[in-house]
């Protein structure tokens, strides 16, 4: 098969996101307005909103989370962009990344010169049990859900299979959580912008304030092994291995490459895109990798003319800590069975050789599922432009990558970004 190429270049000239968290007073359109305004402020030379020719909105299930369908034109109206055509993209937790891919193809085809890509989800209207049921519709509802699986259970199965095959322990998963909370503590948009050691200290202070005995934790490992503070959700995954229920939105402005400098002093170019699909988890022979992620990455690398070794930083889909470890192997950063060792050795730390999830990832930043893939790009935009503040990854960030996964890897989409 010949290598796929974009028909013409695509540039990212603006990116914005709102703070992620729980906002009972806001609807998804309110969150999207915040992200859109932030995106507008990020365009160095400004832009005319009337020049936006089409809109792609990643959203998993506003129908169930908010009882609101027909989401895309409502978002377009909220930011004053009617009558531009607006399309909602649904691909589970990869909805945002796939919306970006549609935007890239729309410009590369020559049909449009300026495209708005958004991602939204308002999850906290529902109690946790109903959120679990809603997310469960992304799995195989004929075979997997009736068997009792939820998404923590799916990823626990991946984790146990990986542990059995490669000798990983639950403590190796905790290394990922510690790293991502450390990064998230430096991200003002993060839902949980606090390190795990500081979280532990807060719990001690709260107990003392209430006149209760102070917990006897001496180290962060004591805290993470405490069944009360960090309960098991689905062995070996504990609470701090799981991304939270979140509300949030993000927005990107794409233009044709030849027009990039009309809008930005420092455009970032999208030079590779790849997407693949896979069967539900119950039909796979091996649970320790996501084949669709590997295929999507290879497509994106080939299109960009780069290899995994060339990627300087990446935002990967860490809905659970095991997902980050598997992702770093699927993307070709590390050999199978080596990802957890690299996290332990600090290779994936913000100042390591291969920084992963400098934003805090889904784990700390939050995971409003339809927005996550777009928010990943916001972090790459900030980092590659040298605007990430205290969490800035050092060095020359010439190539970045985002990796967005739907469900248990049934959908995977990867993008490569270049600073020229």
N, C-alpha and C positions, 0 to 999 in steps of 0.2 A: 504494500500500500504506500502511495506517495505521501510525503509529509504535508500536512495541512498548513496553509499559510493564510493570514488575514489579507483580505482584498486591498485594504489600505490601513494605515496606522491609526491607533486609537490612543487618546491621551486623557488622563485624569487631571482635571484642573480645579476641582473643588471637592471637599469632603467635610461632613459634619455628623455629629451624633449628639443625642441628648444623654443626660445621666441615666444609667440603668438602675432599676430598683423596683420598689412597690409604690405605686402612686394611685391610691383609691379615688382621688379627686379628678383624675385625668382619663380621657379616652385615648385610643391609639392615634386619632387624628391630632390631638393636642401634642403628643410626643413627636409626631412626624413634623408638625409645624416647627417645633424647637430644633429638630435636626436639620430641617431645610434652611432655617435662618442661619444656623451655624455654618452650614455648607456655603451659603451665600457670602458670609463674611470672610470665608477662607479663599475666595477667588481673588487673586492679587490685584487684577485690573478691573474687577467687576464684570457683570454680564447683564444682559437684558432678559428677564424671565420669559418674555414673549417669544424669545428665540428658541426656547425648548420645544422640540418638535414631537417628542413622544416620551412616555413615562412607563417604566417597569417597576412594579412593587412586589417585593418578596414578602409573602405572608402565609403562614401555615394554616391557621384556622380561626380567623376572626368570627367565623360563623358559630363555632362552639364556645370560644372564649368570651366573646362579646355579644353574641346573637346578632352579628352584623355581617351580611354578605355584600357582594358587589363593592368590594373595598377600594379598588384602585381609583375609580372616578371620584369617590368620596375624598380620598387623599388629594387628588388633583384639585378638587374644589377648595379644600381646606387651605391650600397654599396659593390659590388664585391662578391655577394653570389651565382651567377649562378654556377652550374646547380641545386642547391637545389630547390625542388618544392615550388612554391609560390602561395598562394590562396588569392583572394580578398573576403572579407566578407562585405555584404551590408545588414544592418538592420536599415536604417535611422540613427538617432542620436545615436543609440545604437550599431553602427557598431564596434566601438573599443572594447566595453565590450564583445560583442559576439565573436570577434576575439580572445580575451583573453580566453574565455570559450573553444573555439575550441583548443587553444594551451594547456590548462589544460587537456582536454580530450585526446589529442594526446599523452601526456606524461603518464597520468594515465592508458591508455590502454596498455602501454608497447611498443608501436610501435616506439617511439622516446625517446631519452634521453636529447636532447637539441633543443629548439624551440625558434625562434624569433617571437615576436608579435609586430606589428606596427599599428599605426593609423595616417591617413593623411587627410587633406582637404585644398584646396586652393580656397577660396570663393570670394576673392576680385577682381578677374579679371572681374566680371560682375557688372553692376550698381545695385543699391539696388532693383529696381523693378524686375529685372531678377533673383536676388538671391531669392526674395520672391516667384517667380514663380517656381524656381528650388526646393526650400524647400517644396513647396506645393504639389509636386509629391509624398511626403511621406504620404499625407492624402488620403482620399477616393476621387479620381478625378471624380467619377461618380455622387456622391451625395453631398459631402461637398464643394469642390472647386466651382462648378457651383452655389452654394447658396451664394457665396461671402465670404467664410471664408478664412482667412490666419492664420498662427500660432499665432500671437498676438491675433487674434480674438478667436481662440480655447481656449487659456489660460485665456483670459478675461472672457469667458463663465464659465470656471472652477472657476475663482475668484468670479464672481458674485453669482454663485450657493453656493459657500462656505460662502460668506458674508451673504447671505440670511439665510442659515441654522445655522450658528454659531455666527453671530454678529461681525465678523471681519470688520475692516474699512480699507480704502486705506493706512492710516498711519501705520498700522501694516505691510503692504507690504514694506513700506519704511524702517522699522527697519531692514529687511533682506538685502536690498541694502546697507544701512549704514554699517552693520556688514561685508558684503563680500568685500566692497571696503576698509574697514579698514584692513582686512586680505590681500587683494590683494596688498595694498601699501607696504607690506613687502616681496612680491614675485617678484624677479627680472625677472621672465619669464612671468609675467602678462601683458596682453595687456593694461589694465587700472590700472597701479600700483600707484594709487593716492586715497586718502580718499575723500569722498564727501565734507567735509568742505574745504579741500585744493583745490579741483576742484572749489568750489564756490569762494574762494579767488583769484584763477587764473583768473576767469571770471571778477571779479572786477578790478584786475590789468590790464587786457587786455583792458577793457573799458576806463580806465583812460589813458592808453598809447595812445589810438586812439583819445583822446580828447573828449570822449563821457561822459555823466553823469554816475557816478558810480551807479550801481544797489543798491536799498535801502534794500537789504536783511540784516536782523539782526541775523538770526539764519539759521541753515541748513534746518529747516522746512520751512522757508520763501522761500528758494531756491527751495526746492523740490515741493512746491505748486505753483511755478511761471510757468504759461503756456508757457512762452517764453523760460525759461531755462530748463524746464522739461516737455515738451509738452505731452499731452495725445496721446497715440498710439491706444489703444482700451480700453475704460473705463472698469475697474478702473486702467488699466496698463498705466503707463507713461514711458518715455524714460528710466529712471533709474531703471525701473522694468524689462528691457529686456536685454538679453545677446547680445553682438555685433556680427557683421559679421567679421569673423576671418580667418587667415591663420595659419597653425601650424601642427606639427607632434610630435609623441612620440614613444618610443620603449622600449620593455621589453625583458629580457633574462630569459627563464624558463629552469630548468633542473630537472631531477628526484631527489627526496629528498635524496636518498642515496649518491648522488654525490655532494650535495650542498656545502659541506665544501672544495671541491676541488677548488671552485671558490670564495667563500665569507667567510669572518670572521663573518658576521652578516646576514645570509640569512633570508628571510621572507617567510613563508610557506602559500600557498593557500590551505585552509582547507575546504572551502565551496563554492559551486557555484550553482546558481539557475537561471532558465530562464522561462518565461511564455509569452503568447500572449493574446491579447484581440481584440475585435471588434473595428471598428472606433468609434470616440466619439459620433456620431449621433445615435448609436445603444445602448448606455448605459443608464440604468435606473437612475444611480446616477453619477453626475459630480464631486463630492467632494472627490473622491479617485480613485486611479489607481489599480484595482484588480490584474493586472498582476504583479505589483511591490510587493504587499503583498504576492502573491503566490511564486514569485521568492525568496523573503527574507526567507519565511518559509522553502523552499527547502535548501537554503544555510545554515540557522541556524541548521537544522536537520542534514545535512551532517557534519557540523563542531562540532556538539554536544554542541552548545551554545544557548543563548537566546538574545533577543534585549538588555536586561539590561547589558549583558556582554560586548557589543561593546563599546570601549573606545573613538573612533573618527570615523568620516565618511565623505566621499566625496559623495555628492548627486547631482543629475542632476537638477540644478537650471537654466534651460533655461529662465525661468521667475521667479520672486520672489515668486509667488504663488506655483510654482512647488516645491520649497524647503520646504515650509510649509506642503504641502500635502505629500511629500516624508517622512518627519520625522514621520508622522502618519502611512503611509503605511508600513514603516519598523518596526513599533511597538515601537518606542522610546517614543511616546506620544499617549494618547488616541485621538480618532477623535474629532476635534474641539478644541484641546489644543495646537497644534503646533504653532499657531501665538502668543499665550500667552507666550510660552517658549522663542520664539525669543525676545519678548518685555522684558522679565525678565532677559535676558542675559544667559539663560541656554545653548544656542547653540553658544555662543561666544567662542573664542579661549581658554579663560581661564575658561569657564563655565563647568558645570557637563557633558554635552554631546556636545563636539565641533563639529560643522558642517562646512565643506568647509573652512578649514584653509588656503587653497591655494588662496582663493578669489572666488572660484567656477567659474562656467561658466560665471556668471554675471560680474566679474572683471577680472579674468584670461583670458577669451575669450572662444569662442565656435566654433573652426573649427570642424564641426560636426563629421567627421569620427575619429578624433583624441581625442575627449574629454574623452571617456571611458578609453583610455590607459593613458592619462595624469592624470586622477584621481588616477591611481595606482602609478604613479610617486610620487605624493604627499604623499600617504600612505607609500611608500618606504622610503622617506626622513624623515617623521615624526617618524615612528616606529624604524628607525635606529638612531634617535636623531640628524639628520643632516639638520634640516630645518631652522637653523639660527634664526633670530629675530622673525620668526613666529612659532617657536617650541612650540608645545602644551606641557604643563608641565605634570609631573607624569609618571607613568609606562604605556606605550602604548602597552599592550600585545595583544590586538585584535583590528583590524580596518576593515572597510567595504567600498566598493564602490557600487554605485547604478547608473545605466546608463539606460536611457529611450529613446526609439525610437518613434518619432511623439508624439501622445497624450497618450502614454502608450500602444500602440499596441504591442510593444516589450519592455520588462523590463528584465534586467539581474543584478544580485547581486553577489558579491564575498566577502568572509570573509578571512581575513589575520591574521596570528598568528606569534608572535615572541616567539621562544622557547629557 
